[in-house]
Amino acid sequence: MRALVLCPLAALVACGPAETRNDQQPSKVGAPIAMTAVQKQVVDLPERQRFVVFFRAIRDGGAPCQQVVQGIRQPDHDGSPIYAVRCDDGPQYAIAIDAQGIAQVTRLNPSAG
């Protein structure tokens, strides 16, 4: 039985690498976009103060939230810092801070709360 497993494996190794054809130009990745001063201010806030910013953004948008209990930094998107935010009463949001410091709030679990 062992010989049956090794024979096909040896045949694959003997074939060598397959030739690939790539007519596409290499993608050009730009340098990361630097944060604006106002974005940096929000990112650098102590956690509790940042939670207040998130709470105000959520409530000013008319969404439910009794208290922000978690805000986890996510990878930036198009130069905007992103946070995954959870409220104590269930709702979860993604909050992006744009270059002017405006928070863009997206509810992640609309069926909750």
Phi and psi restraints in degrees (range 20) as a CNS / XPLOR table:
assign (resid 1 and name C) (resid 2 and name N)
       (resid 2 and name CA) (resid 2 and name C) 1.0 -61.4 20.0 2
assign (resid 2 and name N) (resid 2 and name CA)
       (resid 2 and name C) (resid 3 and name N) 1.0 -38.4 20.0 2
assign (resid 2 and name C) (resid 3 and name N)
       (resid 3 and name CA) (resid 3 and name C) 1.0 -64.1 20.0 2
assign (resid 3 and name N) (resid 3 and name CA)
       (resid 3 and name C) (resid 4 and name N) 1.0 -33.4 20.0 2
assign (resid 3 and name C) (resid 4 and name N)
       (resid 4 and name CA) (resid 4 and name C) 1.0 -67.1 20.0 2
assign (resid 4 and name N) (resid 4 and name CA)
       (resid 4 and name C) (resid 5 and name N) 1.0 -34.0 20.0 2
assign (resid 4 and name C) (resid 5 and name N)
       (resid 5 and name CA) (resid 5 and name C) 1.0 -75.1 20.0 2
assign (resid 5 and name N) (resid 5 and name CA)
       (resid 5 and name C) (resid 6 and name N) 1.0 -40.3 20.0 2
assign (resid 5 and name C) (resid 6 and name N)
       (resid 6 and name CA) (resid 6 and name C) 1.0 -74.1 20.0 2
assign (resid 6 and name N) (resid 6 and name CA)
       (resid 6 and name C) (resid 7 and name N) 1.0 -33.1 20.0 2
assign (resid 6 and name C) (resid 7 and name N)
       (resid 7 and name CA) (resid 7 and name C) 1.0 -61.7 20.0 2
assign (resid 7 and name N) (resid 7 and name CA)
       (resid 7 and name C) (resid 8 and name N) 1.0 -50.6 20.0 2
assign (resid 7 and name C) (resid 8 and name N)
       (resid 8 and name CA) (resid 8 and name C) 1.0 -63.3 20.0 2
assign (resid 8 and name N) (resid 8 and name CA)
       (resid 8 and name C) (resid 9 and name N) 1.0 -36.2 20.0 2
assign (resid 8 and name C) (resid 9 and name N)
       (resid 9 and name CA) (resid 9 and name C) 1.0 -64.5 20.0 2
assign (resid 9 and name N) (resid 9 and name CA)
       (resid 9 and name C) (resid 10 and name N) 1.0 -43.1 20.0 2
assign (resid 9 and name C) (resid 10 and name N)
       (resid 10 and name CA) (resid 10 and name C) 1.0 -64.4 20.0 2
assign (resid 10 and name N) (resid 10 and name CA)
       (resid 10 and name C) (resid 11 and name N) 1.0 -36.1 20.0 2
assign (resid 10 and name C) (resid 11 and name N)
       (resid 11 and name CA) (resid 11 and name C) 1.0 -66.0 20.0 2
assign (resid 11 and name N) (resid 11 and name CA)
       (resid 11 and name C) (resid 12 and name N) 1.0 -38.7 20.0 2
assign (resid 11 and name C) (resid 12 and name N)
       (resid 12 and name CA) (resid 12 and name C) 1.0 -67.4 20.0 2
assign (resid 12 and name N) (resid 12 and name CA)
       (resid 12 and name C) (resid 13 and name N) 1.0 -40.6 20.0 2
assign (resid 12 and name C) (resid 13 and name N)
       (resid 13 and name CA) (resid 13 and name C) 1.0 -65.6 20.0 2
assign (resid 13 and name N) (resid 13 and name CA)
       (resid 13 and name C) (resid 14 and name N) 1.0 -38.2 20.0 2
assign (resid 13 and name C) (resid 14 and name N)
       (resid 14 and name CA) (resid 14 and name C) 1.0 -68.2 20.0 2
assign (resid 14 and name N) (resid 14 and name CA)
       (resid 14 and name C) (resid 15 and name N) 1.0 -22.7 20.0 2
assign (resid 14 and name C) (resid 15 and name N)
       (resid 15 and name CA) (resid 15 and name C) 1.0 -67.5 20.0 2
assign (resid 15 and name N) (resid 15 and name CA)
       (resid 15 and name C) (resid 16 and name N) 1.0 -28.8 20.0 2
assign (resid 15 and name C) (resid 16 and name N)
       (resid 16 and name CA) (resid 16 and name C) 1.0 80.4 20.0 2
assign (resid 16 and name N) (resid 16 and name CA)
       (resid 16 and name C) (resid 17 and name N) 1.0 177.4 20.0 2
assign (resid 16 and name C) (resid 17 and name N)
       (resid 17 and name CA) (resid 17 and name C) 1.0 -71.7 20.0 2
assign (resid 17 and name N) (resid 17 and name CA)
       (resid 17 and name C) (resid 18 and name N) 1.0 143.2 20.0 2
assign (resid 17 and name C) (resid 18 and name N)
       (resid 18 and name CA) (resid 18 and name C) 1.0 -76.7 20.0 2
assign (resid 18 and name N) (resid 18 and name CA)
       (resid 18 and name C) (resid 19 and name N) 1.0 145.4 20.0 2
assign (resid 18 and name C) (resid 19 and name N)
       (resid 19 and name CA) (resid 19 and name C) 1.0 -77.0 20.0 2
assign (resid 19 and name N) (resid 19 and name CA)
       (resid 19 and name C) (resid 20 and name N) 1.0 136.9 20.0 2
assign (resid 19 and name C) (resid 20 and name N)
       (resid 20 and name CA) (resid 20 and name C) 1.0 -118.4 20.0 2
assign (resid 20 and name N) (resid 20 and name CA)
       (resid 20 and name C) (resid 21 and name N) 1.0 150.0 20.0 2
assign (resid 20 and name C) (resid 21 and name N)
       (resid 21 and name CA) (resid 21 and name C) 1.0 -119.6 20.0 2
assign (resid 21 and name N) (resid 21 and name CA)
       (resid 21 and name C) (resid 22 and name N) 1.0 126.0 20.0 2
assign (resid 21 and name C) (resid 22 and name N)
       (resid 22 and name CA) (resid 22 and name C) 1.0 -129.4 20.0 2
assign (resid 22 and name N) (resid 22 and name CA)
       (resid 22 and name C) (resid 23 and name N) 1.0 98.9 20.0 2
assign (resid 22 and name C) (resid 23 and name N)
       (resid 23 and name CA) (resid 23 and name C) 1.0 -84.8 20.0 2
assign (resid 23 and name N) (resid 23 and name CA)
       (resid 23 and name C) (resid 24 and name N) 1.0 -6.7 20.0 2
assign (resid 23 and name C) (resid 24 and name N)
       (resid 24 and name CA) (resid 24 and name C) 1.0 -78.2 20.0 2
assign (resid 24 and name N) (resid 24 and name CA)
       (resid 24 and name C) (resid 25 and name N) 1.0 146.3 20.0 2
assign (resid 24 and name C) (resid 25 and name N)
       (resid 25 and name CA) (resid 25 and name C) 1.0 -73.3 20.0 2
assign (resid 25 and name N) (resid 25 and name CA)
       (resid 25 and name C) (resid 26 and name N) 1.0 148.7 20.0 2
assign (resid 25 and name C) (resid 26 and name N)
       (resid 26 and name CA) (resid 26 and name C) 1.0 -61.0 20.0 2
assign (resid 26 and name N) (resid 26 and name CA)
       (resid 26 and name C) (resid 27 and name N) 1.0 141.5 20.0 2
assign (resid 26 and name C) (resid 27 and name N)
       (resid 27 and name CA) (resid 27 and name C) 1.0 -72.3 20.0 2
assign (resid 27 and name N) (resid 27 and name CA)
       (resid 27 and name C) (resid 28 and name N) 1.0 145.2 20.0 2
assign (resid 27 and name C) (resid 28 and name N)
       (resid 28 and name CA) (resid 28 and name C) 1.0 -103.0 20.0 2
assign (resid 28 and name N) (resid 28 and name CA)
       (resid 28 and name C) (resid 29 and name N) 1.0 117.6 20.0 2
assign (resid 28 and name C) (resid 29 and name N)
       (resid 29 and name CA) (resid 29 and name C) 1.0 -102.9 20.0 2
assign (resid 29 and name N) (resid 29 and name CA)
       (resid 29 and name C) (resid 30 and name N) 1.0 122.7 20.0 2
assign (resid 29 and name C) (resid 30 and name N)
       (resid 30 and name CA) (resid 30 and name C) 1.0 -76.2 20.0 2
assign (resid 30 and name N) (resid 30 and name CA)
       (resid 30 and name C) (resid 31 and name N) 1.0 163.7 20.0 2
assign (resid 30 and name C) (resid 31 and name N)
       (resid 31 and name CA) (resid 31 and name C) 1.0 -67.0 20.0 2
assign (resid 31 and name N) (resid 31 and name CA)
       (resid 31 and name C) (resid 32 and name N) 1.0 151.0 20.0 2
assign (resid 31 and name C) (resid 32 and name N)
       (resid 32 and name CA) (resid 32 and name C) 1.0 -57.4 20.0 2
assign (resid 32 and name N) (resid 32 and name CA)
       (resid 32 and name C) (resid 33 and name N) 1.0 144.5 20.0 2
assign (resid 32 and name C) (resid 33 and name N)
       (resid 33 and name CA) (resid 33 and name C) 1.0 -79.0 20.0 2
assign (resid 33 and name N) (resid 33 and name CA)
       (resid 33 and name C) (resid 34 and name N) 1.0 129.5 20.0 2
assign (resid 33 and name C) (resid 34 and name N)
       (resid 34 and name CA) (resid 34 and name C) 1.0 -72.8 20.0 2
assign (resid 34 and name N) (resid 34 and name CA)
       (resid 34 and name C) (resid 35 and name N) 1.0 146.1 20.0 2
assign (resid 34 and name C) (resid 35 and name N)
       (resid 35 and name CA) (resid 35 and name C) 1.0 -71.6 20.0 2
assign (resid 35 and name N) (resid 35 and name CA)
       (resid 35 and name C) (resid 36 and name N) 1.0 147.6 20.0 2
assign (resid 35 and name C) (resid 36 and name N)
       (resid 36 and name CA) (resid 36 and name C) 1.0 -76.7 20.0 2
assign (resid 36 and name N) (resid 36 and name CA)
       (resid 36 and name C) (resid 37 and name N) 1.0 168.3 20.0 2
assign (resid 36 and name C) (resid 37 and name N)
       (resid 37 and name CA) (resid 37 and name C) 1.0 -60.2 20.0 2
assign (resid 37 and name N) (resid 37 and name CA)
       (resid 37 and name C) (resid 38 and name N) 1.0 -40.5 20.0 2
assign (resid 37 and name C) (resid 38 and name N)
       (resid 38 and name CA) (resid 38 and name C) 1.0 -69.6 20.0 2
assign (resid 38 and name N) (resid 38 and name CA)
       (resid 38 and name C) (resid 39 and name N) 1.0 -37.7 20.0 2
assign (resid 38 and name C) (resid 39 and name N)
       (resid 39 and name CA) (resid 39 and name C) 1.0 -62.2 20.0 2
assign (resid 39 and name N) (resid 39 and name CA)
       (resid 39 and name C) (resid 40 and name N) 1.0 -43.7 20.0 2
assign (resid 39 and name C) (resid 40 and name N)
       (resid 40 and name CA) (resid 40 and name C) 1.0 -63.1 20.0 2
assign (resid 40 and name N) (resid 40 and name CA)
       (resid 40 and name C) (resid 41 and name N) 1.0 -37.0 20.0 2
assign (resid 40 and name C) (resid 41 and name N)
       (resid 41 and name CA) (resid 41 and name C) 1.0 -60.5 20.0 2
assign (resid 41 and name N) (resid 41 and name CA)
       (resid 41 and name C) (resid 42 and name N) 1.0 -44.2 20.0 2
assign (resid 41 and name C) (resid 42 and name N)
       (resid 42 and name CA) (resid 42 and name C) 1.0 -65.6 20.0 2
assign (resid 42 and name N) (resid 42 and name CA)
       (resid 42 and name C) (resid 43 and name N) 1.0 -46.4 20.0 2
assign (resid 42 and name C) (resid 43 and name N)
       (resid 43 and name CA) (resid 43 and name C) 1.0 -61.2 20.0 2
assign (resid 43 and name N) (resid 43 and name CA)
       (resid 43 and name C) (resid 44 and name N) 1.0 -37.2 20.0 2
assign (resid 43 and name C) (resid 44 and name N)
       (resid 44 and name CA) (resid 44 and name C) 1.0 -83.7 20.0 2
assign (resid 44 and name N) (resid 44 and name CA)
       (resid 44 and name C) (resid 45 and name N) 1.0 -5.0 20.0 2
assign (resid 44 and name C) (resid 45 and name N)
       (resid 45 and name CA) (resid 45 and name C) 1.0 -61.5 20.0 2
assign (resid 45 and name N) (resid 45 and name CA)
       (resid 45 and name C) (resid 46 and name N) 1.0 149.5 20.0 2
assign (resid 45 and name C) (resid 46 and name N)
       (resid 46 and name CA) (resid 46 and name C) 1.0 -59.8 20.0 2
assign (resid 46 and name N) (resid 46 and name CA)
       (resid 46 and name C) (resid 47 and name N) 1.0 152.0 20.0 2
assign (resid 46 and name C) (resid 47 and name N)
       (resid 47 and name CA) (resid 47 and name C) 1.0 -50.9 20.0 2
assign (resid 47 and name N) (resid 47 and name CA)
       (resid 47 and name C) (resid 48 and name N) 1.0 -48.1 20.0 2
assign (resid 47 and name C) (resid 48 and name N)
       (resid 48 and name CA) (resid 48 and name C) 1.0 -62.8 20.0 2
assign (resid 48 and name N) (resid 48 and name CA)
       (resid 48 and name C) (resid 49 and name N) 1.0 -40.2 20.0 2
assign (resid 48 and name C) (resid 49 and name N)
       (resid 49 and name CA) (resid 49 and name C) 1.0 -68.0 20.0 2
assign (resid 49 and name N) (resid 49 and name CA)
       (resid 49 and name C) (resid 50 and name N) 1.0 -37.3 20.0 2
assign (resid 49 and name C) (resid 50 and name N)
       (resid 50 and name CA) (resid 50 and name C) 1.0 -64.6 20.0 2
assign (resid 50 and name N) (resid 50 and name CA)
       (resid 50 and name C) (resid 51 and name N) 1.0 -37.9 20.0 2
assign (resid 50 and name C) (resid 51 and name N)
       (resid 51 and name CA) (resid 51 and name C) 1.0 -62.0 20.0 2
assign (resid 51 and name N) (resid 51 and name CA)
       (resid 51 and name C) (resid 52 and name N) 1.0 -35.9 20.0 2
assign (resid 51 and name C) (resid 52 and name N)
       (resid 52 and name CA) (resid 52 and name C) 1.0 -65.1 20.0 2
assign (resid 52 and name N) (resid 52 and name CA)
       (resid 52 and name C) (resid 53 and name N) 1.0 -41.8 20.0 2
assign (resid 52 and name C) (resid 53 and name N)
       (resid 53 and name CA) (resid 53 and name C) 1.0 -58.8 20.0 2
assign (resid 53 and name N) (resid 53 and name CA)
       (resid 53 and name C) (resid 54 and name N) 1.0 -45.8 20.0 2
assign (resid 53 and name C) (resid 54 and name N)
       (resid 54 and name CA) (resid 54 and name C) 1.0 -63.5 20.0 2
assign (resid 54 and name N) (resid 54 and name CA)
       (resid 54 and name C) (resid 55 and name N) 1.0 -44.1 20.0 2
assign (resid 54 and name C) (resid 55 and name N)
       (resid 55 and name CA) (resid 55 and name C) 1.0 -58.8 20.0 2
assign (resid 55 and name N) (resid 55 and name CA)
       (resid 55 and name C) (resid 56 and name N) 1.0 -47.4 20.0 2
assign (resid 55 and name C) (resid 56 and name N)
       (resid 56 and name CA) (resid 56 and name C) 1.0 -62.6 20.0 2
assign (resid 56 and name N) (resid 56 and name CA)
       (resid 56 and name C) (resid 57 and name N) 1.0 -40.7 20.0 2
assign (resid 56 and name C) (resid 57 and name N)
       (resid 57 and name CA) (resid 57 and name C) 1.0 -63.2 20.0 2
assign (resid 57 and name N) (resid 57 and name CA)
       (resid 57 and name C) (resid 58 and name N) 1.0 -42.8 20.0 2
assign (resid 57 and name C) (resid 58 and name N)
       (resid 58 and name CA) (resid 58 and name C) 1.0 -65.2 20.0 2
assign (resid 58 and name N) (resid 58 and name CA)
       (resid 58 and name C) (resid 59 and name N) 1.0 -51.1 20.0 2
assign (resid 58 and name C) (resid 59 and name N)
       (resid 59 and name CA) (resid 59 and name C) 1.0 -68.9 20.0 2
assign (resid 59 and name N) (resid 59 and name CA)
       (resid 59 and name C) (resid 60 and name N) 1.0 -37.0 20.0 2
assign (resid 59 and name C) (resid 60 and name N)
       (resid 60 and name CA) (resid 60 and name C) 1.0 -62.9 20.0 2
assign (resid 60 and name N) (resid 60 and name CA)
       (resid 60 and name C) (resid 61 and name N) 1.0 -27.0 20.0 2
assign (resid 60 and name C) (resid 61 and name N)
       (resid 61 and name CA) (resid 61 and name C) 1.0 -84.0 20.0 2
assign (resid 61 and name N) (resid 61 and name CA)
       (resid 61 and name C) (resid 62 and name N) 1.0 0.7 20.0 2
assign (resid 61 and name C) (resid 62 and name N)
       (resid 62 and name CA) (resid 62 and name C) 1.0 82.4 20.0 2
assign (resid 62 and name N) (resid 62 and name CA)
       (resid 62 and name C) (resid 63 and name N) 1.0 11.6 20.0 2
assign (resid 62 and name C) (resid 63 and name N)
       (resid 63 and name CA) (resid 63 and name C) 1.0 -90.7 20.0 2
assign (resid 63 and name N) (resid 63 and name CA)
       (resid 63 and name C) (resid 64 and name N) 1.0 153.6 20.0 2
assign (resid 63 and name C) (resid 64 and name N)
       (resid 64 and name CA) (resid 64 and name C) 1.0 -77.7 20.0 2
assign (resid 64 and name N) (resid 64 and name CA)
       (resid 64 and name C) (resid 65 and name N) 1.0 139.7 20.0 2
assign (resid 64 and name C) (resid 65 and name N)
       (resid 65 and name CA) (resid 65 and name C) 1.0 -175.1 20.0 2
assign (resid 65 and name N) (resid 65 and name CA)
       (resid 65 and name C) (resid 66 and name N) 1.0 123.3 20.0 2
assign (resid 65 and name C) (resid 66 and name N)
       (resid 66 and name CA) (resid 66 and name C) 1.0 -85.7 20.0 2
assign (resid 66 and name N) (resid 66 and name CA)
       (resid 66 and name C) (resid 67 and name N) 1.0 -37.1 20.0 2
assign (resid 66 and name C) (resid 67 and name N)
       (resid 67 and name CA) (resid 67 and name C) 1.0 -164.8 20.0 2
assign (resid 67 and name N) (resid 67 and name CA)
       (resid 67 and name C) (resid 68 and name N) 1.0 136.5 20.0 2
assign (resid 67 and name C) (resid 68 and name N)
       (resid 68 and name CA) (resid 68 and name C) 1.0 -79.1 20.0 2
assign (resid 68 and name N) (resid 68 and name CA)
       (resid 68 and name C) (resid 69 and name N) 1.0 126.2 20.0 2
assign (resid 68 and name C) (resid 69 and name N)
       (resid 69 and name CA) (resid 69 and name C) 1.0 -115.1 20.0 2
assign (resid 69 and name N) (resid 69 and name CA)
       (resid 69 and name C) (resid 70 and name N) 1.0 -10.3 20.0 2
assign (resid 69 and name C) (resid 70 and name N)
       (resid 70 and name CA) (resid 70 and name C) 1.0 -154.6 20.0 2
assign (resid 70 and name N) (resid 70 and name CA)
       (resid 70 and name C) (resid 71 and name N) 1.0 138.1 20.0 2
assign (resid 70 and name C) (resid 71 and name N)
       (resid 71 and name CA) (resid 71 and name C) 1.0 -144.6 20.0 2
assign (resid 71 and name N) (resid 71 and name CA)
       (resid 71 and name C) (resid 72 and name N) 1.0 103.6 20.0 2
assign (resid 71 and name C) (resid 72 and name N)
       (resid 72 and name CA) (resid 72 and name C) 1.0 -106.0 20.0 2
assign (resid 72 and name N) (resid 72 and name CA)
       (resid 72 and name C) (resid 73 and name N) 1.0 124.1 20.0 2
assign (resid 72 and name C) (resid 73 and name N)
       (resid 73 and name CA) (resid 73 and name C) 1.0 -66.0 20.0 2
assign (resid 73 and name N) (resid 73 and name CA)
       (resid 73 and name C) (resid 74 and name N) 1.0 133.8 20.0 2
assign (resid 73 and name C) (resid 74 and name N)
       (resid 74 and name CA) (resid 74 and name C) 1.0 -112.3 20.0 2
assign (resid 74 and name N) (resid 74 and name CA)
       (resid 74 and name C) (resid 75 and name N) 1.0 171.0 20.0 2
assign (resid 74 and name C) (resid 75 and name N)
       (resid 75 and name CA) (resid 75 and name C) 1.0 -59.9 20.0 2
assign (resid 75 and name N) (resid 75 and name CA)
       (resid 75 and name C) (resid 76 and name N) 1.0 140.1 20.0 2
assign (resid 75 and name C) (resid 76 and name N)
       (resid 76 and name CA) (resid 76 and name C) 1.0 -61.4 20.0 2
assign (resid 76 and name N) (resid 76 and name CA)
       (resid 76 and name C) (resid 77 and name N) 1.0 152.7 20.0 2
assign (resid 76 and name C) (resid 77 and name N)
       (resid 77 and name CA) (resid 77 and name C) 1.0 -131.0 20.0 2
assign (resid 77 and name N) (resid 77 and name CA)
       (resid 77 and name C) (resid 78 and name N) 1.0 120.6 20.0 2
assign (resid 77 and name C) (resid 78 and name N)
       (resid 78 and name CA) (resid 78 and name C) 1.0 51.4 20.0 2
assign (resid 78 and name N) (resid 78 and name CA)
       (resid 78 and name C) (resid 79 and name N) 1.0 40.2 20.0 2
assign (resid 78 and name C) (resid 79 and name N)
       (resid 79 and name CA) (resid 79 and name C) 1.0 82.6 20.0 2
assign (resid 79 and name N) (resid 79 and name CA)
       (resid 79 and name C) (resid 80 and name N) 1.0 2.1 20.0 2
assign (resid 79 and name C) (resid 80 and name N)
       (resid 80 and name CA) (resid 80 and name C) 1.0 -104.6 20.0 2
assign (resid 80 and name N) (resid 80 and name CA)
       (resid 80 and name C) (resid 81 and name N) 1.0 128.1 20.0 2
assign (resid 80 and name C) (resid 81 and name N)
       (resid 81 and name CA) (resid 81 and name C) 1.0 -64.6 20.0 2
assign (resid 81 and name N) (resid 81 and name CA)
       (resid 81 and name C) (resid 82 and name N) 1.0 137.8 20.0 2
assign (resid 81 and name C) (resid 82 and name N)
       (resid 82 and name CA) (resid 82 and name C) 1.0 -119.7 20.0 2
assign (resid 82 and name N) (resid 82 and name CA)
       (resid 82 and name C) (resid 83 and name N) 1.0 139.1 20.0 2
assign (resid 82 and name C) (resid 83 and name N)
       (resid 83 and name CA) (resid 83 and name C) 1.0 -127.8 20.0 2
assign (resid 83 and name N) (resid 83 and name CA)
       (resid 83 and name C) (resid 84 and name N) 1.0 140.1 20.0 2
assign (resid 83 and name C) (resid 84 and name N)
       (resid 84 and name CA) (resid 84 and name C) 1.0 -93.9 20.0 2
assign (resid 84 and name N) (resid 84 and name CA)
       (resid 84 and name C) (resid 85 and name N) 1.0 119.1 20.0 2
assign (resid 84 and name C) (resid 85 and name N)
       (resid 85 and name CA) (resid 85 and name C) 1.0 -118.4 20.0 2
assign (resid 85 and name N) (resid 85 and name CA)
       (resid 85 and name C) (resid 86 and name N) 1.0 137.8 20.0 2
assign (resid 85 and name C) (resid 86 and name N)
       (resid 86 and name CA) (resid 86 and name C) 1.0 -124.3 20.0 2
assign (resid 86 and name N) (resid 86 and name CA)
       (resid 86 and name C) (resid 87 and name N) 1.0 134.7 20.0 2
assign (resid 86 and name C) (resid 87 and name N)
       (resid 87 and name CA) (resid 87 and name C) 1.0 -96.1 20.0 2
assign (resid 87 and name N) (resid 87 and name CA)
       (resid 87 and name C) (resid 88 and name N) 1.0 154.1 20.0 2
assign (resid 87 and name C) (resid 88 and name N)
       (resid 88 and name CA) (resid 88 and name C) 1.0 -66.3 20.0 2
assign (resid 88 and name N) (resid 88 and name CA)
       (resid 88 and name C) (resid 89 and name N) 1.0 -22.4 20.0 2
assign (resid 88 and name C) (resid 89 and name N)
       (resid 89 and name CA) (resid 89 and name C) 1.0 -95.8 20.0 2
assign (resid 89 and name N) (resid 89 and name CA)
       (resid 89 and name C) (resid 90 and name N) 1.0 13.6 20.0 2
assign (resid 89 and name C) (resid 90 and name N)
       (resid 90 and name CA) (resid 90 and name C) 1.0 116.6 20.0 2
assign (resid 90 and name N) (resid 90 and name CA)
       (resid 90 and name C) (resid 91 and name N) 1.0 -44.9 20.0 2
assign (resid 90 and name C) (resid 91 and name N)
       (resid 91 and name CA) (resid 91 and name C) 1.0 -59.9 20.0 2
assign (resid 91 and name N) (resid 91 and name CA)
       (resid 91 and name C) (resid 92 and name N) 1.0 146.4 20.0 2
assign (resid 91 and name C) (resid 92 and name N)
       (resid 92 and name CA) (resid 92 and name C) 1.0 -125.0 20.0 2
assign (resid 92 and name N) (resid 92 and name CA)
       (resid 92 and name C) (resid 93 and name N) 1.0 144.6 20.0 2
assign (resid 92 and name C) (resid 93 and name N)
       (resid 93 and name CA) (resid 93 and name C) 1.0 -137.2 20.0 2
assign (resid 93 and name N) (resid 93 and name CA)
       (resid 93 and name C) (resid 94 and name N) 1.0 154.6 20.0 2
assign (resid 93 and name C) (resid 94 and name N)
       (resid 94 and name CA) (resid 94 and name C) 1.0 -106.1 20.0 2
assign (resid 94 and name N) (resid 94 and name CA)
       (resid 94 and name C) (resid 95 and name N) 1.0 128.4 20.0 2
assign (resid 94 and name C) (resid 95 and name N)
       (resid 95 and name CA) (resid 95 and name C) 1.0 -121.8 20.0 2
assign (resid 95 and name N) (resid 95 and name CA)
       (resid 95 and name C) (resid 96 and name N) 1.0 123.6 20.0 2
assign (resid 95 and name C) (resid 96 and name N)
       (resid 96 and name CA) (resid 96 and name C) 1.0 -110.1 20.0 2
assign (resid 96 and name N) (resid 96 and name CA)
       (resid 96 and name C) (resid 97 and name N) 1.0 135.0 20.0 2
assign (resid 96 and name C) (resid 97 and name N)
       (resid 97 and name CA) (resid 97 and name C) 1.0 -101.8 20.0 2
assign (resid 97 and name N) (resid 97 and name CA)
       (resid 97 and name C) (resid 98 and name N) 1.0 111.4 20.0 2
assign (resid 97 and name C) (resid 98 and name N)
       (resid 98 and name CA) (resid 98 and name C) 1.0 -78.0 20.0 2
assign (resid 98 and name N) (resid 98 and name CA)
       (resid 98 and name C) (resid 99 and name N) 1.0 178.1 20.0 2
assign (resid 98 and name C) (resid 99 and name N)
       (resid 99 and name CA) (resid 99 and name C) 1.0 -60.4 20.0 2
assign (resid 99 and name N) (resid 99 and name CA)
       (resid 99 and name C) (resid 100 and name N) 1.0 -27.6 20.0 2
assign (resid 99 and name C) (resid 100 and name N)
       (resid 100 and name CA) (resid 100 and name C) 1.0 -89.3 20.0 2
assign (resid 100 and name N) (resid 100 and name CA)
       (resid 100 and name C) (resid 101 and name N) 1.0 -1.1 20.0 2
assign (resid 100 and name C) (resid 101 and name N)
       (resid 101 and name CA) (resid 101 and name C) 1.0 90.3 20.0 2
assign (resid 101 and name N) (resid 101 and name CA)
       (resid 101 and name C) (resid 102 and name N) 1.0 9.1 20.0 2
assign (resid 101 and name C) (resid 102 and name N)
       (resid 102 and name CA) (resid 102 and name C) 1.0 -83.6 20.0 2
assign (resid 102 and name N) (resid 102 and name CA)
       (resid 102 and name C) (resid 103 and name N) 1.0 129.6 20.0 2
assign (resid 102 and name C) (resid 103 and name N)
       (resid 103 and name CA) (resid 103 and name C) 1.0 -85.5 20.0 2
assign (resid 103 and name N) (resid 103 and name CA)
       (resid 103 and name C) (resid 104 and name N) 1.0 126.6 20.0 2
assign (resid 103 and name C) (resid 104 and name N)
       (resid 104 and name CA) (resid 104 and name C) 1.0 -104.3 20.0 2
assign (resid 104 and name N) (resid 104 and name CA)
       (resid 104 and name C) (resid 105 and name N) 1.0 115.6 20.0 2
assign (resid 104 and name C) (resid 105 and name N)
       (resid 105 and name CA) (resid 105 and name C) 1.0 -105.6 20.0 2
assign (resid 105 and name N) (resid 105 and name CA)
       (resid 105 and name C) (resid 106 and name N) 1.0 129.8 20.0 2
assign (resid 105 and name C) (resid 106 and name N)
       (resid 106 and name CA) (resid 106 and name C) 1.0 -126.2 20.0 2
assign (resid 106 and name N) (resid 106 and name CA)
       (resid 106 and name C) (resid 107 and name N) 1.0 124.4 20.0 2
assign (resid 106 and name C) (resid 107 and name N)
       (resid 107 and name CA) (resid 107 and name C) 1.0 -76.2 20.0 2
assign (resid 107 and name N) (resid 107 and name CA)
       (resid 107 and name C) (resid 108 and name N) 1.0 131.2 20.0 2
assign (resid 107 and name C) (resid 108 and name N)
       (resid 108 and name CA) (resid 108 and name C) 1.0 -92.9 20.0 2
assign (resid 108 and name N) (resid 108 and name CA)
       (resid 108 and name C) (resid 109 and name N) 1.0 -26.6 20.0 2
assign (resid 108 and name C) (resid 109 and name N)
       (resid 109 and name CA) (resid 109 and name C) 1.0 -131.0 20.0 2
assign (resid 109 and name N) (resid 109 and name CA)
       (resid 109 and name C) (resid 110 and name N) 1.0 75.7 20.0 2
assign (resid 109 and name C) (resid 110 and name N)
       (resid 110 and name CA) (resid 110 and name C) 1.0 -61.4 20.0 2
assign (resid 110 and name N) (resid 110 and name CA)
       (resid 110 and name C) (resid 111 and name N) 1.0 -19.2 20.0 2
assign (resid 110 and name C) (resid 111 and name N)
       (resid 111 and name CA) (resid 111 and name C) 1.0 -79.3 20.0 2
assign (resid 111 and name N) (resid 111 and name CA)
       (resid 111 and name C) (resid 112 and name N) 1.0 -18.0 20.0 2
assign (resid 111 and name C) (resid 112 and name N)
       (resid 112 and name CA) (resid 112 and name C) 1.0 -82.5 20.0 2
assign (resid 112 and name N) (resid 112 and name CA)
       (resid 112 and name C) (resid 113 and name N) 1.0 154.1 20.0 2
